[in-house]
Amino acid sequence: MKKPVVDQDTCTGCGLCPDIAPGTFELNDDGVAAVINPQGDDEDTIQEAIDSCPVEAISWEE
């Protein structure tokens, strides 16, 4: 099963992914995105968050 992962070194903390997929992503205490539940939203919603990331910090991991 694939799951979303965030490259926290690349993430700028723009907040788009938790806005789009709040069940899957949040901004952590460092102000960067983190996965809180890999199945927190449906795959299409998570893909929309991945596609919306301005620095391409989110990807799928098998």
C-alpha positions as CSV (number, residue, x, y, z in Angstrom):
1,M,0.0,0.0,0.0
2,K,1.3,3.4,-0.9
3,K,1.4,6.2,1.7
4,P,2.2,9.9,1.5
5,V,5.5,11.2,2.9
6,V,6.7,14.7,3.4
7,D,10.3,15.8,2.9
8,Q,10.5,18.1,5.9
9,D,13.8,19.6,4.7
10,T,12.1,20.8,1.5
11,C,8.7,21.8,3.0
12,T,8.2,25.6,3.4
13,G,5.2,25.3,5.7
14,C,2.8,27.0,3.3
15,G,-0.1,25.1,4.8
16,L,-1.8,24.0,1.6
17,C,-1.7,20.3,2.3
18,P,-3.5,20.4,5.6
19,D,-6.0,22.8,4.0
20,I,-6.7,20.3,1.3
21,A,-6.3,17.1,3.2
22,P,-6.7,17.9,6.9
23,G,-7.2,14.2,7.9
24,T,-3.8,13.3,6.5
25,F,-1.5,16.3,7.1
26,E,-0.8,18.9,9.7
27,L,1.8,21.5,10.4
28,N,4.0,20.4,13.2
29,D,5.7,22.4,16.0
30,D,8.5,23.3,13.6
31,G,6.0,24.8,11.2
32,V,6.4,22.2,8.5
33,A,4.0,19.6,7.2
34,A,3.8,16.1,8.7
35,V,1.7,13.1,7.9
36,I,-0.7,12.4,10.9
37,N,-2.7,9.6,9.2
38,P,-1.7,8.1,5.9
39,Q,-5.3,7.1,5.2
40,G,-6.9,10.2,6.7
41,D,-8.3,11.3,3.4
42,D,-9.2,9.5,0.1
43,E,-6.4,9.0,-2.4
44,D,-7.7,11.6,-4.8
45,T,-7.7,14.2,-2.1
46,I,-4.1,13.3,-1.0
47,Q,-3.0,13.4,-4.6
48,E,-4.5,16.9,-4.9
49,A,-2.5,18.0,-1.9
50,I,0.7,16.4,-3.4
51,D,0.0,18.2,-6.7
52,S,-0.6,21.5,-5.0
53,C,2.6,21.6,-3.0
54,P,4.6,24.5,-4.4
55,V,8.0,22.9,-3.6
56,E,7.1,19.3,-4.4
57,A,7.9,18.2,-0.8
58,I,5.2,15.4,-0.7
59,S,5.4,12.1,-2.6
60,W,4.0,8.6,-2.5
61,E,6.0,5.9,-0.9
62,E,5.3,2.2,-1.6
